[in-house]
């Protein structure tokens, strides 16, 4: 899950100031964590509490309210600060950017996809919102269990009908801000497929422009599973996080050992 958080932090400063190049400082002094990180931590706690819908809802409302100014979308923010526990049919990319913990806890691909759907559907119960979360979790699980990029690409294209045949150079010129799963998840997976290591994947994602922090969070979550994370990059991200978030991340990583 730390791969998603690193992607969020790196992409945070480019979300509203898009760049179309891979040549940028990986961590700037003004980098920060956003709702992508907060909700990834919430999903991790939901997994640790049991992985039921109510566990995810409780954790999302708990951490969302602790960090009220983290860039939540309008509809999610309304849900977050209300007493409502009913999903609102979203197909936004929030379901995919927060899903990585379920793919690390899962013992099988079916389990990864099942819990991805549960974590998504508490808010993003539109078919595309669920699809984006399931596809991202599947890619992470396949990567962490040693599947090749060709195998990951083939599975995601077959099962989820995303077009992963485009290159980044083909996508980049005409790609702009898109908060939907269907306009974010395929591009983030392509950024991973073209990467040579974890950092390169993050740079690929940010270079597309668009919803940079979420693109990089999704790409980073898959990249972590495929490559691992260099210790120096992990330490830089750690310095941006606060004690409360680090505590949950460490607890989650402990149960994964």
KAWODA-V299755 format. One line per field, one symbol per residue. phi: phi as a letter, one per 30 degrees, with the letter a starting at -180 (. if undefined). A space follows every 50 residues. Layout:
BEGIN
phi = ???
END
This chain:
BEGIN
phi = .dddddeddddedcecbdbbbccaddbcdcdacceddedddddededddk ideddddeddddddddbdccjddeddddddccddccdbidcddddddcde edddddcbdededdddddddddbccdedddedddddddddddddcidddd ddeddddddchddcddcddddeeccbebcdddcbdeddddeddddcaedd dddeddddiideddeddddddddeddcibedddedddedddcddddeded ddddddd
END
